[in-house]
Amino acid sequence: MSRIADRFAALKREGRGALVTYLQAYDPDPATSLAILRGLPGAGVDVIEIGMPFTDPMADGPSIQKSALRALKAGATLSRVLALVRDLRREDATTPVVLMGYLNPILSYGVDRFCTDAAASGVDGLIVVDVPPEEADEIEPQARAAGLDMIRLIAPTTDDARLPRVLAATTGFVYYVSITGITGTRSASTADLAAAIPRIRRHTALPVCIGFGIRSPAQAAEAARIADGAVVGTALVDTLAASLDEAGRARPDTVRVVLDGVRSLAEAVRTGR
Amino acid sequence: MNLPLPNSFRQGPDARGRFGEFGGRFVAETLMPLILEVEQAYAAARREPAFDAEWRRLLTHYVGRPSPLWHAERLTEHLRKGAASDKGAKIYFKRDELNHTGAHKINAVLGQILLARRMGKTRIIAETGAGQHGVATATACALFDLPCTVFMGATDVERQQPNVFRMKLLGAEVRPVTSGSATLKDAMNEALRYWVANVQDTYYCIGTVAGPHPYPMMVRDFQSVIGAETREQIMAAEGRLPDALFAAIGGGSNAMGLFHPFLDEPAVRMVGVEAAGRGLHTEEHAASLERGRPGVLHGNRMYLLQDDDGQVQEAHSISAGLDYPGVGPEHSWLHELGRVEYVGATDDEALAAFQLCSRLEGIIPALEPAHALAAVTRLAPGMPRESLLVMNLCGRGDKDIFTVAKHLGVAM
């Protein structure tokens, strides 16, 4: 079994949902980024999602757009993101790592080589936002051959006729985008989520995680209870951004502040509050 | 490439929205169902004669089509002066600058707004660079009483003030976009982001032959009215097809509209003119085909200005309408097949052509077609004297006089 399947199976036995966190690689600099990533498992993160910086992140709100620009300024490239994952893997062999980003940098790197290198670096799954099932042959065969899961987004606009098609192209877990909108802008209501998740479960046995618009520990706890996991991204990116100095550089307490934020999310997910 | 040449250049795109490897639908899942809905609605509308009739009624009585085909006699004579005695093409202008709102953009906007109404959408959004597409969209929205939001890079808002004011007069909301390089590329990102958040009631009226399928095809179909008219008009004037077509390329909508009806006429040479900015040897240009490589942005695969890591680079052009790092997928495909030649014209060459056209023909062109004209002044003197050349004068220069004055050192 893959690390992703292992982890969700273990959490199921434990009787709780997963905390999935998103942070952009190299934000605000490689050393700080690595220190935060290394601290995530200890702070209670179950699945680590790492953003691959791109100049034009179509599905992301202002926070993650700015974070991508900080990361690019700090020298981020796909090969450096993979090196970061290898550094993380030296200390952690079990926490699943999922890379999230956009297709163009992967095309530029070479899809075959990227999938092979990512798997060899310890990556478990990919979320490529701008590759819907209609374009899956751009990357899915290569990802599958390398043993990477292709985690797909399901949106509120994905209707029942379309769901099976999207799910058929999904492995690892399902990422439910809880709002029609971009990252970090608004949140779904409990009622919406309570209706949406069973609709997805009727079509798949894969774990379902909820993302986009989950900011507070309480929201994370609720999402992890309704589904199999909660993804928190923008809130942590905002915490990181707020800890930087005027020039956008990390301060001595940046790593601690971000990990403190993670710990309170993890505690909420574990206690269900 | 070892692919066999297709027996028609006019059959694209395929069912996946591809022109060869270009095009496609690279959008987030949230948008995908809506993209499919637009595709279905457009396919249904095309089958309906009443839809076409309504669009053509608007083109005739509101836009003022057909636009004239003008024999630019003084320009022709001027360029023959420097040419060999048997050289110097006869030059015609397809005068789409005479359209209501001052450019070709209105052709596709009206088609799309009629489609949006059929789809029951009640809000319209658009991106704009120079402001021509924004003005056209704001105009159609005023006519059809639809709320309109136009996304425009903050840099472009600064350099295209007259069009910003026009859009506001027409009742549109103009949202300056400050992310990224704050130009057309970022306006399109922001429009797509807004659309994702407002899918239920909003139609995104894209201004060029780019974006996810079906936009490149749909905008091309509407803009092909330019080429179809040109074909009839040149036959009436000269009794034969033209030898060469010239048009400026940003995203490529006016060029695609002129070229498409002629693509299967092997004797018709086609030249697309990209913005070479401060020169193709510099990094400040917008020549996606000549200096870019295939990549994916804004929902489609196309030639793209990007660095070695696949990060999108900023384009540069004196013309805000050409200041875009990509180019439509059909142009990308025609470029690789070699059916259309793509050349560059610099900021300075465009400025010179802008002034030349004003003085010789009494027509102040927009900076976008001034690029096409710059290539005409370079290439027409080498063409046989009996050859016929048609250039798409796709926009008028009213919006650009401040920019040009600044570059000429004139205080206004």
Interface residues (C-beta under 8 A of the other chain):
Chain A: F54 T55 D56 M58 A59 D60 G61 P62 Q65 L72 T77 L78 Y102 L103 N104 P105 I106 L107 S108 Y109 V129 D130 V131 P132 E134 E135 R152 L153 I154 A155 P156 T157 T158 D159 R162 V166 V177 I179 T180 G181 I182 T185
Chain B: R16 G24 R25 F26 V27 A28 E29 T30 L31 M32 P33 L34 S179 G180 K185 D186 N189 L192 R193 V196 A197 N198 V199 Q200 P294 G295 V296 L297 H298 G299 L304 Q306 D308 D309 G310 Q311 V312
